[in-house]
Amino acid sequence: MDKRNLTLLMDFYELTMGNGYFLKGLKDRVAVFDAYFRTLPDQGGFAIMAGLDQVIDYMEKLHFTPEDIAYLRQRNLFDEAFLDYLANFDFACDVWAVPEGTPVFPGEPLVTVRGPVIQAQMLETMTLLLLNHQCLIATKANRIVRAAQGRAVMEFGSRRAQGADAANYGARAAYIAGAVGSANTWTDREMGIPALGTMAHSWVQLFRSEYEAFKAYAEVYPQDCTLLIDTYDVLQSGVPNAIKVFDEVVVPAGYRPKGVRIDSGDIAYLSKRTRQMLDEAGYQDCSIVASGGLDEYLIRDLLLQGAKLDSFGVGERLITAKSDPVFGGVYKMVAVADEAGTLEPRIKISENVDKITTPGFKCTWRLFDRDTGKAIADVISLADETIPEDEPFTLFDPKAIWKRKEVDNFRAERLQVPIYEKGQLVYDRPSVEAIRTYCQEKLDTLWEEVTRFENPHKYYVDFTYKLWQLREDMLMRHRV
């Protein structure tokens, strides 16, 4: 995160409940919470885990300042002993999480917190805020990257993001998911995400003519000359002036032009004619960049129309996930320790079936085919269960238990890894570059049927029989 103290960026009920737990002698009662999401954005086949590093930043800096305590005191709601507890706050939770860059699916815990209920509860808002945002943007960015079919995608959305943090961490999420860099300079300095960009239309407008503007820019940056050619007329002036400047300035200086950018108009048609004109002038190696209101569907359509494009700058529709801008992650209590310290499962029941929670302290496994390396399905088990790899295993859909499949010759991998043990960080935080590489490796384990845009194959997240039976028993027990 940064130097701001964001401890009080939490829902007020986390504090009122905390005060209540404290006064009722429950401050040391251990509870377990799962953070997960219910539906996939854009009716896609998967999402991408992102935002964990910022969750860790928040947990590392979690403390109540004297100013925080003074504010809470003046609300006249909180007991002095509780305020003293907050003033001497000592984080003591265990935390497990799915590593960033992992493809994830609805219903499976992304982050699990076990610890004193006051502490575990107060992590809700920031954990969800950070995961909901970055998982959403990473998922959207990867859809755009896949639509580009190997062509570079640059994140250009800072000016349209909902605030500075959304711009900065949205750029991070996009980079994790496969974007090659961002127009956001802050993320280059602070995160090592390459800052990219050349000129705006205002550069061209400042000069008396487009030719003078191009010539001036080429004289300053002959080694990295990409010209924006749609300020006036792409084909009548933009491309001819660019070629003239390449001939007169860039090549005589000992360089080759890097590219031209088209930001408006019929990009498919304009790119084809631009390619032809550049090739005829001897600039077959000059790339063509498209920008301006793009998303995965427009990029896909441009390429289907034979557009001659080498890379894309994508702005508002990426940084805001415009087509489906809410990730919908939730943070739910799933178990509480009794007086002896034994965890007892908890469930939330709703007439909305999707809002019924999965009880118990759990573990999520991903099963991989040993021959292909592809993911078969995910299985959620209770934490004390294992999935033996040396015998066939029966998968079944917990919502339609007659749908069954027996698998063998697989390996089972736990998705979550330890992050904190009794409040001490035990996770080796990878660089954003390492996360980006890991993300691509894990995406390669998904079948193409799962990654397609239209009607993707459903990737199953199943239960073990023991977990399914627990959930059914609890549903029956609480039946009205």
Disulfide bonds with the S-S distance in Angstrom:
none
